[in-house]
């Protein structure tokens, strides 16, 4: 096997066949099973120019440990240790979840994906070209945060996020020129989208997290946990202000 490099088509056929073989055979020792995975190498179709090139990059199957859960949006970036969505789709989630592959692949833990996406340029660098992906990522993170039941779990999850990075888009609340200019900021420099800041008009420039976040399903609870400022905090910050 080590001398042969499989095409994607051959890899798909092999992975679909293996559970059937394992069910009909005597129990396969775990070390032998892992040795088989380690020996498999394949060449992506996109790399191999339709399977005709011998110079394309070879990928060891042993570098893949996870597959994306069915509920994960297929547009989201994934770590290199996760099956590409197109390949996983061709193999089939039911096949990858088969008990005979339990030592080979596991569903991608959300915390591992969070650690990966927190270092990804789309969420960390604040570039305009990543705006659509950033909104999708934030929506995904917010839904997971809202699904957590305990305060401790929520706190630990938020600690994985790049809170010091300009990861949130914001809407300006002033009469500045070029209101359509794309802008991002760290969470603690922004206010909730629906915060009424009219009472503080003229004191300073306030920026609210973009209303697009709320429209796409990002919750206020998630934004507050990230450090976005609430209206109560606005009053506390400005109680000591005096014009004299």
N, C-alpha and C positions, 0 to 999 in steps of 0.2 A: 504493500500500500504506500509506503514512504517514497517509493520510486515513481509512483504515478500521481499526477495532478488531475483531479476531477474537474470537469466542467460543472457549472451550476446545475445543469439539467441532471447530470449523473449524481451530484450530491443530493439533490431533491429526491431522486429515485432511491438512493441508498438509505436516506433517513426515513423515508416512508416504509421501506422494506424491513429495516432492522427490528422494530417492535414486533412485527409478525414472526420473524425468525426467532426472536428471544422468547416469545410465548410458546413456541412449538419445541424449543430445545430445552435441554437440562438447564437449570439455573446457571447463568453466566457469572463467573466471579467478578467482583467489583473491580479488581485490579486489571483483569483482562479487558473489561468493558472500557475502562479509562485509557488503557493502552491503545485500543482501537481508535478512540476519539483523537488521541494524540497523533496517531499515524495519518489521519485524514487531512489532506490539503486540497484546496480548490481554487479556481480562478474565476473571478466574477465575470459575468457576461459583458458588463460595461468596460471591464479591464481588457478582456481578451478579444475585443473587436469581432464578436460573433464566434469566438472559439478558434480563430484562425492564427492568432499571434502566440508565439512561444515566449515572448519577452515581457508579457504582462505580469504584474505583481501577483505572487502566490500568497494565499491566505490560509493559515493553519486553522482548522476547525477548533482546535484547543484554545484559541484566543477568544472564542465566543462562550460566554457563561450565562447569558440572560436572553429572554425574549420579552418584548413589550406586551403588557396585558391588553386584552381586547378593548378595554375602555379608554386606553391612551390614544389621544389624537395622533393620527398618522403623519401629521405635518410637523410634529415636535422633533427637535434634534435629539439624537440618542448617543450614548457613549459608544466607543469602538468595540466594547465588549458585549454589545447587544446585537442580535440578529438584525440586519437591515429589514425594514418593514416589507419590502417587496419580496425578499427571499423567504421570510417567515410566512408571508401570505401564500406563497407557492407550496411550502411544506405543509402548512395547516397547523393552527394552534392546537387542535386536538392531538396531533402527532407529537408536537413538542412537549405537551403536557403528559404524555404517556409515562407510566411509572418506570419503564425501562430506560428512560432518559433522565431520571431524577438526579443522577450523579453527573449528568452532562450539562443540563440547562435548568434554570429556574426562572420564574417570573421576575421581572426587574423590580426590586424593592424601591418604593417611592423615595425614600431618603437617599438612596444611592443616585437616583436620577436628579434629585434636588441638589445634591453636592456637585454633580456634573454641570447642571444648568446654571448654577450660581457663579460658575467660572466662565460661562459661555459669553462671547462678545455681545450676543443679542440682548442680554440682561445686564451686563456689567459695564459696557462702554458708552451706552447712551447715544449711539449713532442713529441718524434718521432712517437709514436704509433698513434698520432692523425693527422699525416701529410696529409693523403688523405682527411679527413673530413675538416681540416683547409683550404685546397685549395678550396674545394667545398663551404665552408662558405664565404671565401673571394671573390670568383667569384660571389656569390649571392649578397653580399653587394655591390660590384662594379657595377653590373648591375642596382641595385636600385639607387645608387648614380648617375649614368650616366643618369637615367630617370628623375631625378629632374630638374626642369627648372630654378628656381631662385637660386642666390648665397646664399641667406639667408637660404633656405631650405637645400642646400648642407652643409652649415656650421653647422646648427643645427643637421643634421644627423651625421656628423663626430664626433660631440661632444659626441655622444652616444657610440663611439667605445673605446676599451681599448688601447689607444695610447701609454701608458707607459709600456705595457706588451710586451713580446717577441712574437708577433703575426705573424710576417712575416718570411718565410724561405728565406735564402739568398745563393747566389753562391759566392765562394771566387774568388778573382782575382789575387791571389799571388801563388807562388810555394810552398805553405805549404804542408806538408805531410797529408795523409789521406783526400784527397779532397772530398771523398764520405761521410765523417762523417756528420750526420744530424746536422744542426744548425739553430737557429732562433734568431731574434733580434727585439728590438723596431723599429718602422718605421724611427725615426729621426737618427738612426745610419746606415742607408742603403742608397744606391744610386739607381737610376733608372736602370732597367736591361740593357738598351742599351747605358748607359753612357760611353763615351770614356774617360778613366782615364789614358791613356798612357803618357800624358804630366806630370803626377804627380808621375810616377813610381819612387820608391825609397824614396819618402817623408814620406809615411806612408802606412799602410795596409788599403785598401778600400774594402768594401763588397757591392755587388749589390744584390738587391732583386732578387729572383730566376726567371729565364726566364720561369719557368713552370707557373708562375702567368700570364704572358702575353699570353702564349700558351693557357691557359684555359679561357682567356677573361677578365682578370683583367686589367683595363685601367690605363695608366700613370696618367691621371687626378685624379683618385681615390687615387693612391699611393701618389701623390704629396699632395693631401688634407690631407692625414694621416700624412704627415711629411717627407716622403722620399725625399732625396736631389736630386736636378736637377744639370745638368752640369754647369749651370750659377752659382749656389750656390757653386759648387766646386771651380770655379775660384775666387769667392769672398772670400772664406775661405782661399785661398792660395796666394792671391796677395801680402800679406805682408811678405811671407816667403822669407828668404834670407840665402844662405849657409855661409855667412860671419858673 
